[in-house]
Amino acid sequence: MIRQLSTAAADFATEFERLRHWSAETDAAIEGRVAEILADVQQRGDAAVLDYTARFDRVQAADMAALEITQAELQTALASITPAQRDALQAAAKRVRAYHERQLEASGRSWSYRDEDGTLLGQKVTPLDRVGIYVPGGKAAYPSSVLMNAIPAHVAGVPDIIMVVPTPDGVRNPLVLAAAAVAGVHRVFTIGGAQAVAALAYGTATIPRVDKITGPGNAYVASAKKHVFGQVGIDMIAGPSEILVIADGTTPPDWVAMDLFSQAEHDELAQSILLSPDAAFLAAVQASMERLAPQLPREAVIRASLQGRGALIHTRSMEEACEISNSIAPEHLEISAAEPARWEPLLRHAGAIFMGAYTSESLGDYCAGPNHVLPTASTARFSSPLGVYDFQKRSSLIEVSEQGAQVLGRIASVLAHGEGLQAHARAAELRLKG
């Protein structure tokens, strides 16, 4: 089912590099088709969106009003789901909101100070005016994605949150709509694909142009987000889902096997890797995987993912496992060990770190609190999880006092003359006394 590697093997470096490889480049045919769709929506607006929705989602609508879901309909969806589903949604939303409110306090407030000459310096933090969130709606429904994208935007203070979600054949998932009600989404349109991204980026007669687009999607959505970046902001270009588990052998093998499955079941390109210095434990996990896989509805997807991009890697030590993890910079990183706090300081690159045997990655996907929109494909080396800060922008504040201008003006004059920008220098010099 899954390859086994050892860091002690002579060919480990070659095999490891082959395992890691994944190209973010989109198929040229998809890129070309997306460019056509974007140009068409930019030119024809609502009419193009209606045409593509009829063609790709098989939803015939006379006008865009038929594709918008009202707040009353969202509340009806919330009332229609089971009490258990409603309680779970509201409990998850409460935790996600609490986490992002803490994040707001820590990193999302304006600040300023005055230096010794009275000059005020600082930073003004303001929310974006309008954001668009894309929620996948093809093979599966993702109410958790609604919570994870809309709630931090709401906490950041964004006054207008526009959600788009495809509804193939007109099937509207009540759990997704209920999540939109719980998360405080302002408007919802049942459109998807590159045409939805284009409508959000450029605006149409019905759909207002947004400042930023967040949320995952298929290859067409990813390509469209890449194309419109610059017209609007985007969160990231997401690749296949990933999990890396570092285990010391103290966690039940069945638990670790199922954690690896939890990402493999997403799609055939998802990646699941286990690192451990305990060879007997690796063998036990492999046995668990063979026994448990037939019990799962998505066994075929899981097996394809594990055979294509999965691995059980025997390391010389836990320290070496941490080094390998840093080189991968995984989206999800589990430290399934008796003393996770001992190893966490050695880990520099990961989208989210799950510490201890009881902290399954799936809890982070749904209800732990931190955001589940995470950097993939090694971009955790320089990127962060989606957060309140993604829905805000920062402006520098500068108020130079008369006394401060005497000091700063001379400094600026020297540097401006050095750059050959005499108007810059003169503007500073005019404020000097004498």
Salt bridges, closest charged atoms under 4 A:
GLU15 OE2 - ARG18 NH1 2.53
GLU31 OE2 - LYS226 NZ 3.20
GLU31 OE1 - HIS227 NE2 2.82
GLU36 OE1 - ARG33 NH1 2.75
ASP40 OD1 - ARG44 NE 2.78
ASP51 OD2 - ARG44 NH2 3.00
GLU68 OE2 - ARG187 NE 2.82
GLU73 OE2 - ARG172 NH1 3.72
GLU105 OE2 - ARG109 NH2 2.70
ASP160 OD2 - ARG130 NE 2.69
ASP169 OD1 - ARG58 NE 2.61
ASP235 OD1 - LYS225 NZ 2.67
ASP254 OD2 - ARG291 NH2 2.54
GLU290 OE1 - ARG303 NH2 3.61
GLU299 OE2 - ARG303 NE 2.75
GLU320 OE2 - ARG316 NH1 2.69
GLU331 OE1 - HIS332 ND1 3.55
GLU339 OE1 - ARG342 NH1 3.93
GLU361 OE2 - HIS332 NE2 3.04
ASP365 OD1 - HIS332 NE2 3.88
ASP390 OD1 - LYS212 NZ 3.57
GLU399 OE1 - ARG114 NH2 3.41
GLU402 OE2 - LYS433 NZ 2.88
GLU429 OE2 - HIS417 NE2 3.00
GLU429 OE1 - ARG426 NH1 3.97
